[in-house]
Amino acid sequence: MNSFSKIIQIRWSDLDPNFHLRHSVYYDWGAFCRVEFLNEQGLTADVMMQLQIGPI
């Protein structure tokens, strides 16, 4: 399998008062990257709707 990477811009709301990354942001980024990976493979939301499938 080829590697996949995305550059993600850190938002102010991703940080806690000590400027540490909030723990839940890692899950948000994982979900974002999963959808981006599918899109780059040609499995867009429109295609998934036509096929009546989707990521879990």
C-alpha positions as CSV (number, residue, x, y, z in Angstrom):
1,M,0.0,0.0,0.0
2,N,1.3,3.5,-0.8
3,S,1.6,6.0,1.9
4,F,-0.9,8.8,2.3
5,S,-0.4,12.1,4.1
6,K,-2.2,15.4,4.4
7,I,-1.0,18.7,5.8
8,I,-3.5,19.9,8.3
9,Q,-3.7,23.5,9.5
10,I,-4.1,23.8,13.2
11,R,-6.9,26.0,14.2
12,W,-7.1,28.1,17.4
13,S,-10.1,26.0,18.5
14,D,-7.9,22.8,18.3
15,L,-5.8,24.0,21.3
16,D,-6.5,24.0,25.0
17,P,-5.6,27.0,27.2
18,N,-2.0,25.8,27.5
19,F,-1.7,25.6,23.7
20,H,-1.7,21.8,23.7
21,L,-3.7,20.0,21.1
22,R,-7.0,18.8,22.5
23,H,-7.2,15.0,22.7
24,S,-10.4,14.9,20.6
25,V,-8.8,16.7,17.7
26,Y,-6.8,13.6,16.8
27,Y,-10.1,11.8,16.1
28,D,-11.3,14.7,14.0
29,W,-8.1,14.7,11.9
30,G,-8.4,10.9,11.5
31,A,-11.9,11.3,10.1
32,F,-10.9,14.1,7.9
33,C,-8.0,12.2,6.4
34,R,-10.1,9.1,5.9
35,V,-12.5,11.1,3.7
36,E,-9.7,12.8,1.9
37,F,-8.1,9.4,1.1
38,L,-11.4,8.1,-0.2
39,N,-11.9,11.2,-2.3
40,E,-8.4,10.9,-3.8
41,Q,-9.1,7.3,-4.7
42,G,-12.2,8.4,-6.6
43,L,-14.7,7.3,-4.0
44,T,-16.5,10.7,-3.5
45,A,-19.7,11.3,-1.5
46,D,-21.6,11.2,-4.8
47,V,-20.2,7.9,-5.8
48,M,-20.9,6.4,-2.3
49,M,-24.5,7.6,-2.5
50,Q,-25.0,6.0,-5.9
51,L,-23.5,2.7,-4.6
52,Q,-25.4,3.1,-1.3
53,I,-22.2,2.5,0.7
54,G,-20.2,4.7,3.1
55,P,-17.4,4.6,5.6
56,I,-18.1,3.5,9.1
